[in-house]
């Protein structure tokens, strides 16, 4: 398959330039017509008269050929101009068709109560999910301080960041999708499905994680079991499960607290505190497991002593 790229403006410019060249050639041919078709004999003898007649005949032939070339040149310029117009019309038609295909679903949604509710729900879900992010990034009380970095200067920086994010770009540009998707006459009752959709999505992610995690854990157990049969390496096989037990609670806490924060059920600082508590407990358990592993070859496991 072959593709042709045409620039209508360039074609129009080329046609104009060719028309100018044709006009210049026509003027030059008209000025040379009389001297080359009526050559005067250099003397009164027959030879001079015959030479002058021969030159005049050649001049007349040149003028006839020039006339034919001028007609061909004019037709070529007309064809080039018509082609430029055809390409421009085709591009305009394609752009209009694409615009209509994009606007048709939106028009159908705005004219349909059910479609309007769906559009409002999608826009509300975007605003609900990105609203907490915007409040943390653009707000002046990040992590309970006086600003992003603390102090008046840092608060000014946070204010500038918030100004940059509104209204031409950043997170505000994304949250404004709700205004684009929801009709002007939408009520709060129509936006209600947005919160339900966001909560349902978060609960689905949590349920999927809890469903898959036991199989992932079993895979690490199999890896540790197989490594136990490798000479020398088998002494370190249990480290696979120990490190899995270290990082898995951190990952789960980060995921679940992020979902709860985006749904609005907890604040950002509460999510950070929950993640810090889970991480501390995981590290304490990691130390306890390493001690038991180190002394497990000579002593029984230690009892769960505080703070482990």
N, C-alpha and C positions, 0 to 999 in steps of 0.2 A: 504494500500500500504506500502511495506517495502522498506527501503533504506539501501544500503550497502556502508560503507566508507572504502576504501582500500588505503593503502600507498604502492606503488610499491617498493620504496626503502627499507621499513621495511620488505617486503616480501623477497626481494633479500638477505637482511642481515640474516633473519631467515633461509633461505635455505642454506646459507653458513655455519651458525653455526651448523645446523643439519648435513651437510656433514662432518664437522669436528668431530662431535660426532660419526658418523658412521665409520669414518676412525679409530678413537681411539678404538672403540669396535672391529672392524675387526682385528686390531693389537693384542689386548688382547686375542681374541679367537684363533688366529693363534698360539700365544705363549703358550696357555694352551691346545692346541689340543693333543700334544704328551703325556704329563703327565696324562691327564684324560681319554684317550682312551687306553692307554697301562699300566694299573696299574700292578705293580709287586707283586706277592704273598708274604706275610710276612713270610711264611714257606713252607716246602715241602709237607705238608699233603694236603689231598683232600679238607678239609674245607677252608683252606687259598686260595687254587687255585680257588675254587668256588666263594669265596668272591671277589677275585681280578677280576675274569671274570664278576661278576655282576656289580662291580663298573666301569669297562671298558665299559660295555654295556650302563650303564647310561651316561657315558661321551660321548660315540658315539651319543646317542640320543640328548644330549645337543648340540653337534656340528652340527647335522642335523637341529635342531630347530634354532640354531643361524644363520645357512646359509640361511634359509628361512626368518628370521627376517631381515637379512642384505639386501636381495633382495627387501623385502617390503620397507625397509628404503630408499633404493636407488630410487625406483619408487616414493615414497612420495616426496623426495627432487626434483626429476625431475618435478613432477606435480606442486610443489610449485614454482619452478623457471619459469615454463611455464605460470602459473597464473600471476606472477608478470609482465612478458613480455606482457601478454594480457591486463592487466590493464593499463600499461604504454602506449601501442599502442592506447587503447581506449581514454585515456586522451589527447594524442597528436592529434588524429583525431578530437575530440570534440573541442579542442582549435583552430585547423586549420579551422574547419567549422565556428566557431564563428568569427574568424578573417576575413574570406572571406565574411561573411554576413555583417560585419561592413564596410569593405573596398569597397564592391560593389557599394553602393550608392554614395560614394565619387568619385569612378572611373567614374561612370556614369555622375556625375555632371561635373567633370573636362573635360570629353570628349564631353560635350554638351554645345554649346554656351549659350543657355537659362539657363541651370543649372548653368553654370559658373557665369552668371549675378546674379542669385538668391543667390548663395553662397557669391559672393562679396558684394551683397546688405546687407545680414544678417551680415557679418563680419563688414561692414562699419557702420551699425546701432549700433552694440555693441561698436565700437570704438567711434562713435559720442556721444553716451549716457554716456560712462564712461570717455571720455577725459576730460570734465570739472571737474569731481570729482578728477581725478589724478592731474590736474593742481592746484587745491585748496589744496589738502593734501600734495603733494610733492613740490609745488612751494614755493619760499621764501617770497612772498609778500601777505600773507594771510591777508585780511581785510585792505589792504593798508599799513601795517606796514613793518618793516624791516625783519620780519621773522614770524614764527608761534606764538611766544610770544613776539617778539620785541627784538632788540639788536643783537649783533654779535653772542653771545652764542646760542640764540634761533634760529638764522639763521643756525647755524651749526647743531642744532637738526633737523630742517626742512630738511637740506641737507641729514642728515643720514636717515631720514624717507623716503626721495625720493630714496636713494640708496637701502634701504630695499625692496622697492616696485618694483625695477627693478633688473634683468629681470626674476628672478626665482619665484616670487610670487606676492601677493597683486593685486593691480588694473592693473599693467602692464601685469600681466599674463592673466587677463581677456581681456584686450584690444588687446592682441596678437592673440585673436581668429580670428580677421580679416585676419591675415596672414595665419592662418591654413585653413580658409574657402575659401579664394580667390586664384585662380590659379596664378602662377608666371607671366603669360602674361596678367593679367588684366590691363585695361587702366582706366583712370579717368572717362571716359564716362560710363563704366560698373558699377562704384561705385556710380554714381549719384543717382540711386534709393534708396540708404541708407538714404540720408537726407530726401527724400520724405517719406520713410517709417516711420522714427522717428517723423517727423512733423505730419504725418497723425495719428500716435498712440497718440501723445500728444493732438491733436485737438479732437480726439475721446474721450479721458478721460475727457477733459474739457466739451465737449457737454453732456456726460453722467452725469457729476456732475450737470450741469445746468438743466438737465431734471429731475433728481431725487430730487434735493433740495426743490422745492416747495411742493412736497408730504411729505417730512420729516418735513418741516415747518408746514404744515397742521396737521400732527400728533401731534406736540407739542401744536398747538392751541386746538386740541381736548382734550389733556391731561389737559390743563389749564381750558378749559370749564367744564370738568367733575369734576376737583378738586374744582371748585367754588361752587358746591352743597354740599361739605363736611363741616359740621359745624366746625367753627373756622379755619380749614385749608383753607377754601375758601378765607380768607383774604390774603393769600400768593399765591393764584393760579396764579396771574399775574407774579409772579417771574419766572415761567417756561419760559414764552416768553421773559422776560427781559434777563435771562441768555442765552437763545438761541441766541438772537440778539447780545450778547457779544461775544460768541465764534465762531459763524458761519462765520463772516467776516475773522477772524484769520485763520480758517481752509481753507477757499477758497483762501485767499492770499498765504498761505504757499504752497498749492497744485499747483496753477497756476504759481507762481514764480519759483517753483522747475522745473516744466515742461519747462517753457521758458528758464531757465538756462541750462537744459540738452540739449535743442534743439539749444543752442548757440545764441538765440536772445537777451539775456541780460547777464551781468556779474554776478558773485556771489555777489559782493558788491552791485550791483543795486538791486538784488533780496532781500538781507537783508534790504536795505533801504525801498523798497516797502512794505515789511512785517512790518517793524517798523512803517511806516506811517499808514498802515491799522490797526495795533494794537492800536496805539494812538487814532485814530478816534473812534475805537470801544469802548475803555475804556471811552473816553469823553462822547459818547452817552449813555454808561451804567450808568455813574454818573447822567446824565440828566434824564434818565428814572427812576432811583431810587428816585430822588428828586420829580419828578412828581407823582410817586406812593405814596410817603410818604405824600405829601400834597394834593393828589387827593381827599381825603375824606372831606377836608374842604375848599380847594381853587381850582380854575380851573387850567389846565396845564400852566406851565410857557412858555413864548415865547422862541424861539431858540436864546439864548444869546451867545456871544462869550465866550470861544472858542468852545462851544458845537454846 
